[in-house]
Structures are given as C-alpha cells and as structure tokens.
Amino acid sequence: MSGLRIYGIARTRAFRALWIANELGLDYEHLPIEIGDAGASAPEFLAINPNGRLPFIDDDGFVLFESLAITLYLAKKHSPGRLYPAALRDEAKTWQWSLWAVTEVDRGVNIWSLHAVRLPPAERDAAKRGEALKVIAKPFKVLDAAVARQSYLLGDTFTVADLNVAAVISRAVDMDLSATPHLRGWLARCLDRPAAREALALKTKADEETPPDVTRHIARINRL
Ligand SMILES: N[C@@H](CCC(=O)N[C@@H](CS)C(=O)NCC(=O)O)C(=O)O
C-alpha cells in the first residue's frame, strides 16, 4: 500500500483523483465518503479538509484538496516527463488548460448535466440547460480547435492536461457534440482509456445509487 488515501464518492470530483491514480497504477485506498453532514462536513473529515468538500487526499500524511491540484501533484510525483510534462512550456500549457477547464467549463457542464440527466425529469429546467449550453459554446469551440490537428492537448501523447480537461467535462459525453467533432473524438479517446473506464464505472454506479434528494441538495447548495 502506497499510503495514499482518496476521499470522496466517485460521483463527485473525486472521479478526477481516481482516474489519475489508476493512470499511474498506484496502490491506494478509496474512501467513498458522501458530501454533507454525514460525510465531508462531519467533524472527523473537516479536521482533514476544513472546506467540507470533496475530494481530498492524504498521501502519507500530506493532505491536499482541490481536485486538479491533486491530479497535478500525483502526476508530477509519479510520472515526471511522461504524464506530467518535463518541458517548462508544456508544464505551463498544462496549468493553462487545467485552470481554463475549471474557470470556463466546469460549472456550465455541471448545470447542463443536472438539468439534462441527473435531476428527476419533472424537475429539469430547460432554460438553465439552454443557458449552460450558451456559456460553454465558445470555450468548447476553443477546445475543438486545439485538438483538431493533434491527438492531444500538448501534441501526440496523452498527459495530465488531457486528463484534467476531459475529467472536468466528462459529463459532456451525454451532450450533442456534433458542432465540435474534434472535441467529441478527443473526449472519447481520453475516456476510453482503461484507467478512465475503471473510474467511470465507479462514477456511474455512484450516480445510479444517488437518491434524488441528494441530487436536489447538490443543485440547491451550489445554486445550479
Ligand atoms: N474546486 C473544488 C470543488 C470541490 C467541490 O465543490 N466538490 C463538491 C462535490 S463534486 C462538494 O464537495 N460539494 C459539497 C458541498 O459543497 O458542500 C475541486 O475541484 O476540488
């Protein structure tokens, strides 16, 4: 056992940490705790991550929160020069794409998926869904162009830059992506990797087992 613990049910952004850990072939312990008072906001977990959010990791006593900080840290620790790029400018592009994903598309994809897939059909809001699609349309065109002439964001090989962006927009696989065919192909390539599929299987199972009240709670507390 490597001493790595990943906290958070795979339905949450913990999916990102699980994917990178699988990609790196790490031996880790997954603690699939829930959001809220019975999970991340319980005193024992607040003592580790005072944000009360998921995911967080404990790597041999080193605690880290923020899903993409976790993926970048693990990739740099275990795969320098491979999943984590060696060259300064490739590293900078990795930060660029990671920050871009969080600021430009994370919330929009989340809102869309809640109101297109995850909330009970009668509670889905078509206006919110449409607004979310409008917000992500422009950044999706940017991503589409970035992978139009190369297989991955930094060139010919898959790196943590791809993992971060693909993980953030993973729920977009259920969208009509015909307006961004390169993005669609790239996303399928990324999510088809064995390490991604393994994490996605956990996420799908967690999605299926999530009671509607929890999904409603997620939409309410995040104003989605
Ligand atoms: N920027 C943070 C966001 C973490 C976050 O909001 N996680 C959600 C689950 S995906 C959560 O824990 N929500 C519970 C809450 O807000 O109380 C990250 O990427 O790790």
PDBQT file of the ligand as one rigid body, heavy atoms in Angstrom, charges set to zero:
ROOT
HETATM    1  N1  LIG A 301     -12.840  23.287  -6.710  1.00  0.00    +0.000 N 
HETATM    2  C1  LIG A 301     -13.091  22.135  -5.889  1.00  0.00    +0.000 C 
HETATM    3  C2  LIG A 301     -14.587  21.907  -5.806  1.00  0.00    +0.000 C 
HETATM    4  C3  LIG A 301     -14.930  20.848  -4.802  1.00  0.00    +0.000 C 
HETATM    5  C4  LIG A 301     -16.426  20.655  -4.704  1.00  0.00    +0.000 C 
HETATM    6  O1  LIG A 301     -17.224  21.606  -4.765  1.00  0.00    +0.000 OA
HETATM    7  N2  LIG A 301     -16.827  19.410  -4.521  1.00  0.00    +0.000 N 
HETATM    8  C5  LIG A 301     -18.231  19.100  -4.379  1.00  0.00    +0.000 C 
HETATM    9  C6  LIG A 301     -18.507  17.700  -4.886  1.00  0.00    +0.000 C 
HETATM   10  S1  LIG A 301     -18.133  17.498  -6.578  1.00  0.00    +0.000 SA
HETATM   11  C7  LIG A 301     -18.596  19.125  -2.916  1.00  0.00    +0.000 C 
HETATM   12  O2  LIG A 301     -17.888  18.603  -2.099  1.00  0.00    +0.000 OA
HETATM   13  N3  LIG A 301     -19.747  19.710  -2.588  1.00  0.00    +0.000 N 
HETATM   14  C8  LIG A 301     -20.250  19.679  -1.267  1.00  0.00    +0.000 C 
HETATM   15  C9  LIG A 301     -20.599  20.998  -0.708  1.00  0.00    +0.000 C 
HETATM   16  O3  LIG A 301     -20.461  21.997  -1.420  1.00  0.00    +0.000 OA
HETATM   17  O4  LIG A 301     -20.990  21.028   0.465  1.00  0.00    +0.000 OA
HETATM   18  C10 LIG A 301     -12.376  20.915  -6.506  1.00  0.00    +0.000 C 
HETATM   19  O5  LIG A 301     -12.197  20.892  -7.727  1.00  0.00    +0.000 OA
HETATM   20  O6  LIG A 301     -11.970  20.021  -5.755  1.00  0.00    +0.000 OA
ENDROOT
TORSDOF 0
